[in-house]
């Protein structure tokens, strides 16, 4: 009888090679970082202090501005300027976290000496970094959801959304997070090669804040800047959120635009990050920071 062929083994040992399961990897990293984070209680208190401070400022600014926003119609907006600004600041906070969390994860692994070991596993390099940042991303998203709940429960913010609009909103938020993560992978690739990416992240967030209509409608910008702002996926995401929650619309066109952007941008981010890791391996700078 012909003996059965040997079972495949992993590169570093005799155990059978297993298919990488992204959700399992992300769950393991999430448990690891959550256990570490929950052992330090004070940072959670500071985050809630920052949350209330920001909402107080926007609430009284909203009372100053009133309920009419300088849109194309100039009509009153549900939630007034307070709701308009809260949604803008919440989304730009998620953007900032998505841009910086991957680079921060890389730097942490470099300083602790674990990056080379992590990238030596069968898990793809991009998945290693994304899964390792799962807790940070989840924390940012949850805190912004808490911000909206506090704005509704304590500050009296009211939204105007239809059931269909809520479905479109949820799908749009998933597409938005995927888009932001793609940009974060591009910044992480830059950080892998050039070792410093904080300044670029800050510049990008400032640009999106200026051109994306976080605190004021894009229609108020000069024509040249208005065209640039209207072409940004961040502007589309913010328009989808606001259209659904405070204008009572169902912006399916924005959802399609974000989905198409994800299909084009996510593979680009993964490819660039993989090339950056290969470059640092060839040059021997993988662990440098």
Secondary structure, 3 states (H helix, E strand, C coil): CCCCCCCCECCCCCCECCCCCHHHHHHHHHHHHHHHHHCCCHHHHHHHHHHHHHHHHHHHHHHHHCCECCCCCCCECCCHHHHHHHHHHHHHHHHHHHHHHHHHHHHHHHHHCCHHHHHCCCCCHHHHHHHHCHHHHHHHHHHHHHHHHHHHHCCCCCCCCCHHHHHHHHHHHHHHHHHHHHHHHHHHHHHHHHCCCHHHHHHHHHHHHHHCCCCCCHHHCCHHHHHHHHCCHHHHHHHHHHHHHCCCCCCHHHHHHHHHHHHHHHHHHHHHHHHHHHHHHHHCCCCCC
